[in-house]
Amino acid sequence: MDFADALRRAVERMAAALASLGYRTGGLDVTRGEMGTRGTVEGRAESVIGSLVDAVAAVLDVDPLALRSDLLPRVRQFVADGYLEFADSASA
């Protein structure tokens, strides 16, 4: 079993345990778009942030596109204002 399978199984077990306690759960692979060199850092970051927003929308049972259209401009502004930095620029 490779790492991805082991991680997936661990997340499934944790989600099942939390669901048995009445919690709503979900799993999200935030490495999508980060494992390769295609695109820009900003593009990969936006892809990951969009995936996180979609996961939050699923947990809150709200429309993911509406939540994205509300939150992504705010996140972009946080970057522009210096409140958030891309990992590549923060480590430099």
N, CA, C and O atoms as a GROMACS GRO file, in nm:
protein
  368
    1MET      N    1   0.086  -0.118   0.000
    1MET     CA    2   0.000   0.000   0.000
    1MET      C    3   0.090   0.124   0.000
    1MET      O    4   0.184   0.134   0.080
    2ASP      N    5   0.061   0.217  -0.090
    2ASP     CA    6   0.142   0.339  -0.094
    2ASP      C    7   0.087   0.442   0.004
    2ASP      O    8  -0.017   0.422   0.066
    3PHE      N    9   0.159   0.551   0.016
    3PHE     CA   10   0.123   0.655   0.113
    3PHE      C   11  -0.017   0.711   0.088
    3PHE      O   12  -0.093   0.730   0.183
    4ALA      N   13  -0.050   0.738  -0.038
    4ALA     CA   14  -0.181   0.796  -0.070
    4ALA      C   15  -0.294   0.704  -0.026
    4ALA      O   16  -0.395   0.750   0.028
    5ASP      N   17  -0.279   0.572  -0.049
    5ASP     CA   18  -0.382   0.477  -0.005
    5ASP      C   19  -0.392   0.472   0.146
    5ASP      O   20  -0.502   0.468   0.201
    6ALA      N   21  -0.277   0.471   0.214
    6ALA     CA   22  -0.278   0.468   0.360
    6ALA      C   23  -0.343   0.593   0.417
    6ALA      O   24  -0.421   0.586   0.513
    7LEU      N   25  -0.312   0.706   0.358
    7LEU     CA   26  -0.371   0.832   0.404
    7LEU      C   27  -0.522   0.833   0.380
    7LEU      O   28  -0.599   0.873   0.467
    8ARG      N   29  -0.563   0.788   0.261
    8ARG     CA   30  -0.706   0.783   0.229
    8ARG      C   31  -0.780   0.695   0.329
    8ARG      O   32  -0.887   0.732   0.377
    9ARG      N   33  -0.725   0.579   0.360
    9ARG     CA   34  -0.790   0.488   0.456
    9ARG      C   35  -0.795   0.548   0.596
    9ARG      O   36  -0.895   0.532   0.666
   10ALA      N   37  -0.691   0.618   0.636
   10ALA     CA   38  -0.690   0.682   0.768
   10ALA      C   39  -0.797   0.791   0.775
   10ALA      O   40  -0.866   0.804   0.876
   11VAL      N   41  -0.809   0.869   0.669
   11VAL     CA   42  -0.911   0.975   0.665
   11VAL      C   43  -1.050   0.914   0.666
   11VAL      O   44  -1.140   0.966   0.733
   12GLU      N   45  -1.070   0.804   0.593
   12GLU     CA   46  -1.200   0.738   0.593
   12GLU      C   47  -1.237   0.688   0.733
   12GLU      O   48  -1.351   0.702   0.776
   13ARG      N   49  -1.140   0.629   0.803
   13ARG     CA   50  -1.167   0.579   0.940
   13ARG      C   51  -1.199   0.695   1.033
   13ARG      O   52  -1.291   0.685   1.114
   14MET      N   53  -1.124   0.804   1.022
   14MET     CA   54  -1.150   0.919   1.108
   14MET      C   55  -1.288   0.978   1.077
   14MET      O   56  -1.362   1.013   1.169
   15ALA      N   57  -1.322   0.990   0.950
   15ALA     CA   58  -1.452   1.046   0.911
   15ALA      C   59  -1.564   0.956   0.962
   15ALA      O   60  -1.666   1.007   1.010
   16ALA      N   61  -1.548   0.825   0.953
   16ALA     CA   62  -1.651   0.732   1.002
   16ALA      C   63  -1.668   0.745   1.153
   16ALA      O   64  -1.780   0.743   1.203
   17ALA      N   65  -1.556   0.758   1.225
   17ALA     CA   66  -1.563   0.772   1.371
   17ALA      C   67  -1.634   0.902   1.409
   17ALA      O   68  -1.717   0.903   1.499
   18LEU      N   69  -1.601   1.011   1.341
   18LEU     CA   70  -1.666   1.139   1.370
   18LEU      C   71  -1.813   1.137   1.331
   18LEU      O   72  -1.897   1.193   1.401
   19ALA      N   73  -1.845   1.072   1.219
   19ALA     CA   74  -1.985   1.062   1.176
   19ALA      C   75  -2.067   0.983   1.278
   19ALA      O   76  -2.184   1.013   1.301
   20SER      N   77  -2.005   0.880   1.339
   20SER     CA   78  -2.078   0.802   1.439
   20SER      C   79  -2.108   0.886   1.564
   20SER      O   80  -2.197   0.851   1.642
   21LEU      N   81  -2.035   0.996   1.582
   21LEU     CA   82  -2.060   1.087   1.693
   21LEU      C   83  -2.153   1.201   1.655
   21LEU      O   84  -2.182   1.289   1.736
   22GLY      N   85  -2.201   1.199   1.529
   22GLY     CA   86  -2.296   1.300   1.484
   22GLY      C   87  -2.235   1.416   1.408
   22GLY      O   88  -2.307   1.509   1.372
   23TYR      N   89  -2.106   1.413   1.383
   23TYR     CA   90  -2.042   1.522   1.308
   23TYR      C   91  -2.055   1.500   1.158
   23TYR      O   92  -2.059   1.386   1.112
   24ARG      N   93  -2.063   1.610   1.083
   24ARG     CA   94  -2.057   1.604   0.937
   24ARG      C   95  -1.910   1.613   0.900
   24ARG      O   96  -1.838   1.698   0.953
   25THR      N   97  -1.866   1.529   0.812
   25THR     CA   98  -1.724   1.524   0.779
   25THR      C   99  -1.703   1.524   0.628
   25THR      O  100  -1.796   1.505   0.550
   26GLY      N  101  -1.579   1.546   0.591
   26GLY     CA  102  -1.539   1.538   0.452
   26GLY      C  103  -1.388   1.530   0.444
   26GLY      O  104  -1.318   1.566   0.540
   27GLY      N  105  -1.337   1.485   0.333
   27GLY     CA  106  -1.193   1.479   0.312
   27GLY      C  107  -1.156   1.561   0.190
   27GLY      O  108  -1.235   1.574   0.096
   28LEU      N  109  -1.038   1.616   0.191
   28LEU     CA  110  -0.994   1.700   0.081
   28LEU      C  111  -0.846   1.677   0.056
   28LEU      O  112  -0.765   1.687   0.148
   29ASP      N  113  -0.812   1.646  -0.067
   29ASP     CA  114  -0.672   1.631  -0.106
   29ASP      C  115  -0.622   1.767  -0.152
   29ASP      O  116  -0.652   1.809  -0.264
   30VAL      N  117  -0.547   1.836  -0.068
   30VAL     CA  118  -0.500   1.971  -0.102
   30VAL      C  119  -0.372   1.970  -0.183
   30VAL      O  120  -0.316   2.076  -0.211
   31THR      N  121  -0.323   1.853  -0.222
   31THR     CA  122  -0.204   1.848  -0.305
   31THR      C  123  -0.239   1.858  -0.453
   31THR      O  124  -0.149   1.872  -0.536
   32ARG      N  125  -0.369   1.851  -0.489
   32ARG     CA  126  -0.408   1.860  -0.629
   32ARG      C  127  -0.356   1.992  -0.686
   32ARG      O  128  -0.385   2.099  -0.633
   33GLY      N  129  -0.280   1.983  -0.792
   33GLY     CA  130  -0.224   2.103  -0.853
   33GLY      C  131  -0.090   2.144  -0.796
   33GLY      O  132  -0.023   2.231  -0.853
   34GLU      N  133  -0.048   2.085  -0.686
   34GLU     CA  134   0.079   2.123  -0.624
   34GLU      C  135   0.192   2.027  -0.656
   34GLU      O  136   0.309   2.060  -0.634
   35MET      N  137   0.162   1.908  -0.708
   35MET     CA  138   0.264   1.807  -0.728
   35MET      C  139   0.345   1.828  -0.855
   35MET      O  140   0.453   1.771  -0.869
   36GLY      N  141   0.296   1.907  -0.946
   36GLY     CA  142   0.366   1.927  -1.072
   36GLY      C  143   0.423   2.066  -1.084
   36GLY      O  144   0.420   2.146  -0.990
   37THR      N  145   0.475   2.094  -1.201
   37THR     CA  146   0.534   2.225  -1.225
   37THR      C  147   0.453   2.306  -1.325
   37THR      O  148   0.497   2.413  -1.368
   38ARG      N  149   0.335   2.258  -1.362
   38ARG     CA  150   0.254   2.330  -1.460
   38ARG      C  151   0.188   2.452  -1.396
   38ARG      O  152   0.149   2.450  -1.279
   39GLY      N  153   0.177   2.555  -1.473
   39GLY     CA  154   0.109   2.674  -1.426
   39GLY      C  155   0.196   2.758  -1.333
   39GLY      O  156   0.315   2.732  -1.314
   40THR      N  157   0.133   2.858  -1.278
   40THR     CA  158   0.202   2.949  -1.188
   40THR      C  159   0.175   2.912  -1.044
   40THR      O  160   0.083   2.836  -1.015
   41VAL      N  161   0.255   2.964  -0.954
   41VAL     CA  162   0.231   2.945  -0.810
   41VAL      C  163   0.093   2.998  -0.775
   41VAL      O  164   0.018   2.934  -0.701
   42GLU      N  165   0.058   3.114  -0.829
   42GLU     CA  166  -0.071   3.175  -0.801
   42GLU      C  167  -0.185   3.087  -0.850
   42GLU      O  168  -0.286   3.071  -0.781
   43GLY      N  169  -0.169   3.031  -0.970
   43GLY     CA  170  -0.273   2.945  -1.026
   43GLY      C  171  -0.292   2.818  -0.944
   43GLY      O  172  -0.405   2.776  -0.919
   44ARG      N  173  -0.181   2.758  -0.901
   44ARG     CA  174  -0.191   2.636  -0.818
   44ARG      C  175  -0.250   2.671  -0.683
   44ARG      O  176  -0.331   2.594  -0.630
   45ALA      N  177  -0.212   2.786  -0.626
   45ALA     CA  178  -0.267   2.827  -0.497
   45ALA      C  179  -0.417   2.851  -0.508
   45ALA      O  180  -0.493   2.811  -0.419
   46GLU      N  181  -0.460   2.915  -0.614
   46GLU     CA  182  -0.603   2.941  -0.631
   46GLU      C  183  -0.680   2.810  -0.648
   46GLU      O  184  -0.792   2.798  -0.600
   47SER      N  185  -0.620   2.713  -0.715
   47SER     CA  186  -0.684   2.582  -0.731
   47SER      C  187  -0.704   2.516  -0.594
   47SER      O  188  -0.811   2.461  -0.567
   48VAL      N  189  -0.603   2.520  -0.511
   48VAL     CA  190  -0.612   2.460  -0.378
   48VAL      C  191  -0.712   2.536  -0.292
   48VAL      O  192  -0.794   2.475  -0.223
   49ILE      N  193  -0.707   2.668  -0.295
   49ILE     CA  194  -0.802   2.748  -0.217
   49ILE      C  195  -0.944   2.721  -0.264
   49ILE      O  196  -1.036   2.710  -0.182
   50GLY      N  197  -0.964   2.710  -0.394
   50GLY     CA  198  -1.096   2.678  -0.447
   50GLY      C  199  -1.145   2.542  -0.398
   50GLY      O  200  -1.263   2.526  -0.366
   51SER      N  201  -1.055   2.445  -0.392
   51SER     CA  202  -1.092   2.312  -0.341
   51SER      C  203  -1.130   2.320  -0.193
   51SER      O  204  -1.224   2.254  -0.150
   52LEU      N  205  -1.057   2.399  -0.117
   52LEU     CA  206  -1.091   2.416   0.025
   52LEU      C  207  -1.228   2.481   0.041
   52LEU      O  208  -1.308   2.440   0.126
   53VAL      N  209  -1.255   2.583  -0.040
   53VAL     CA  210  -1.385   2.650  -0.034
   53VAL      C  211  -1.496   2.552  -0.071
   53VAL      O  212  -1.602   2.552  -0.008
   54ASP      N  213  -1.473   2.468  -0.173
   54ASP     CA  214  -1.573   2.367  -0.211
   54ASP      C  215  -1.600   2.271  -0.096
   54ASP      O  216  -1.715   2.232  -0.074
   55ALA      N  217  -1.496   2.232  -0.023
   55ALA     CA  218  -1.514   2.141   0.091
   55ALA      C  219  -1.594   2.209   0.202
   55ALA      O  220  -1.682   2.147   0.262
   56VAL      N  221  -1.564   2.335   0.228
   56VAL     CA  222  -1.640   2.409   0.329
   56VAL      C  223  -1.786   2.421   0.286
   56VAL      O  224  -1.876   2.406   0.368
   57ALA      N  225  -1.810   2.447   0.158
   57ALA     CA  226  -1.947   2.457   0.108
   57ALA      C  227  -2.023   2.326   0.127
   57ALA      O  228  -2.141   2.326   0.161
   58ALA      N  229  -1.954   2.214   0.105
   58ALA     CA  230  -2.019   2.084   0.124
   58ALA      C  231  -2.057   2.062   0.269
   58ALA      O  232  -2.166   2.013   0.299
   59VAL      N  233  -1.968   2.099   0.360
   59VAL     CA  234  -1.996   2.082   0.503
   59VAL      C  235  -2.110   2.174   0.546
   59VAL      O  236  -2.196   2.134   0.625
   60LEU      N  237  -2.112   2.297   0.495
   60LEU     CA  238  -2.216   2.394   0.532
   60LEU      C  239  -2.344   2.376   0.452
   60LEU      O  240  -2.445   2.441   0.481
   61ASP      N  241  -2.340   2.289   0.350
   61ASP     CA  242  -2.454   2.264   0.263
   61ASP      C  243  -2.501   2.392   0.194
   61ASP      O  244  -2.620   2.425   0.192
   62VAL      N  245  -2.402   2.464   0.136
   62VAL     CA  246  -2.432   2.584   0.059
   62VAL      C  247  -2.377   2.566  -0.083
   62VAL      O  248  -2.298   2.475  -0.108
   63ASP      N  249  -2.418   2.652  -0.173
   63ASP     CA  250  -2.375   2.645  -0.312
   63ASP      C  251  -2.226   2.676  -0.322
   63ASP      O  252  -2.183   2.786  -0.287
   64PRO      N  253  -2.145   2.580  -0.371
   64PRO     CA  254  -2.000   2.604  -0.378
   64PRO      C  255  -1.961   2.718  -0.472
   64PRO      O  256  -1.866   2.791  -0.443
   65LEU      N  257  -2.032   2.735  -0.583
   65LEU     CA  258  -1.998   2.844  -0.675
   65LEU      C  259  -2.026   2.980  -0.612
   65LEU      O  260  -1.949   3.075  -0.630
   66ALA      N  261  -2.136   2.989  -0.539
   66ALA     CA  262  -2.167   3.115  -0.472
   66ALA      C  263  -2.064   3.146  -0.364
   66ALA      O  264  -2.021   3.261  -0.350
   67LEU      N  265  -2.024   3.045  -0.289
   67LEU     CA  266  -1.924   3.066  -0.184
   67LEU      C  267  -1.790   3.105  -0.246
   67LEU      O  268  -1.721   3.193  -0.194
   68ARG      N  269  -1.752   3.037  -0.356
   68ARG     CA  270  -1.627   3.073  -0.425
   68ARG      C  271  -1.631   3.218  -0.472
   68ARG      O  272  -1.535   3.293  -0.454
   69SER      N  273  -1.743   3.257  -0.535
   69SER     CA  274  -1.750   3.394  -0.588
   69SER      C  275  -1.746   3.498  -0.477
   69SER      O  276  -1.706   3.612  -0.500
   70ASP      N  277  -1.788   3.458  -0.357
   70ASP     CA  278  -1.782   3.549  -0.242
   70ASP      C  279  -1.642   3.552  -0.180
   70ASP      O  280  -1.591   3.658  -0.146
   71LEU      N  281  -1.581   3.435  -0.164
   71LEU     CA  282  -1.456   3.427  -0.087
   71LEU      C  283  -1.329   3.448  -0.169
   71LEU      O  284  -1.235   3.510  -0.119
   72LEU      N  285  -1.323   3.398  -0.291
   72LEU     CA  286  -1.197   3.409  -0.367
   72LEU      C  287  -1.152   3.553  -0.388
   72LEU      O  288  -1.032   3.579  -0.376
   73PRO      N  289  -1.240   3.648  -0.419
   73PRO     CA  290  -1.193   3.786  -0.430
   73PRO      C  291  -1.136   3.838  -0.297
   73PRO      O  292  -1.040   3.916  -0.296
   74ARG      N  293  -1.194   3.796  -0.186
   74ARG     CA  294  -1.142   3.838  -0.056
   74ARG      C  295  -1.003   3.780  -0.030
   74ARG      O  296  -0.915   3.849   0.021
   75VAL      N  297  -0.984   3.653  -0.066
   75VAL     CA  298  -0.852   3.590  -0.047
   75VAL      C  299  -0.749   3.659  -0.136
   75VAL      O  300  -0.637   3.686  -0.092
   76ARG      N  301  -0.786   3.688  -0.262
   76ARG     CA  302  -0.695   3.761  -0.351
   76ARG      C  303  -0.656   3.896  -0.290
   76ARG      O  304  -0.540   3.939  -0.299
   77GLN      N  305  -0.754   3.963  -0.227
   77GLN     CA  306  -0.725   4.093  -0.166
   77GLN      C  307  -0.632   4.077  -0.045
   77GLN      O  308  -0.546   4.161  -0.022
   78PHE      N  309  -0.649   3.969   0.032
   78PHE     CA  310  -0.558   3.942   0.145
   78PHE      C  311  -0.415   3.926   0.095
   78PHE      O  312  -0.321   3.973   0.159
   79VAL      N  313  -0.398   3.860  -0.020
   79VAL     CA  314  -0.264   3.845  -0.079
   79VAL      C  315  -0.212   3.981  -0.122
   79VAL      O  316  -0.098   4.016  -0.092
   80ALA      N  317  -0.295   4.057  -0.192
   80ALA     CA  318  -0.253   4.190  -0.240
   80ALA      C  319  -0.216   4.282  -0.125
   80ALA      O  320  -0.125   4.363  -0.136
   81ASP      N  321  -0.288   4.270  -0.013
   81ASP     CA  322  -0.262   4.356   0.104
   81ASP      C  323  -0.148   4.305   0.192
   81ASP      O  324  -0.108   4.371   0.288
   82GLY      N  325  -0.096   4.187   0.158
   82GLY     CA  326   0.017   4.133   0.234
   82GLY      C  327  -0.020   4.051   0.356
   82GLY      O  328   0.068   4.011   0.432
   83TYR      N  329  -0.150   4.024   0.376
   83TYR     CA  330  -0.191   3.942   0.490
   83TYR      C  331  -0.162   3.793   0.466
   83TYR      O  332  -0.141   3.718   0.561
   84LEU      N  333  -0.162   3.751   0.340
   84LEU     CA  334  -0.129   3.613   0.303
   84LEU      C  335  -0.014   3.618   0.204
   84LEU      O  336  -0.004   3.710   0.123
   85GLU      N  337   0.072   3.517   0.211
   85GLU     CA  338   0.182   3.507   0.115
   85GLU      C  339   0.184   3.366   0.059
   85GLU      O  340   0.145   3.271   0.126
   86PHE      N  341   0.231   3.352  -0.065
   86PHE     CA  342   0.253   3.222  -0.124
   86PHE      C  343   0.376   3.162  -0.057
   86PHE      O  344   0.470   3.234  -0.022
   87ALA      N  345   0.376   3.032  -0.039
   87ALA     CA  346   0.486   2.964   0.030
   87ALA      C  347   0.620   2.994  -0.036
   87ALA      O  348   0.720   3.012   0.033
   88ASP      N  349   0.624   3.000  -0.170
   88ASP     CA  350   0.749   3.029  -0.240
   88ASP      C  351   0.806   3.165  -0.204
   88ASP      O  352   0.927   3.180  -0.190
   89SER      N  353   0.719   3.265  -0.190
   89SER     CA  354   0.769   3.399  -0.159
   89SER      C  355   0.791   3.416  -0.009
   89SER      O  356   0.877   3.495   0.032
   90ALA      N  357   0.715   3.344   0.074
   90ALA     CA  358   0.731   3.356   0.219
   90ALA      C  359   0.862   3.296   0.268
   90ALA      O  360   0.918   3.341   0.368
   91SER      N  361   0.911   3.193   0.196
   91SER     CA  362   1.033   3.127   0.241
   91SER      C  363   1.158   3.193   0.185
   91SER      O  364   1.269   3.158   0.225
   92ALA      N  365   1.141   3.288   0.094
   92ALA     CA  366   1.257   3.354   0.031
   92ALA      C  367   1.320   3.456   0.123
   92ALA      O  368   1.418   3.520   0.086
   0.00000   0.00000   0.00000
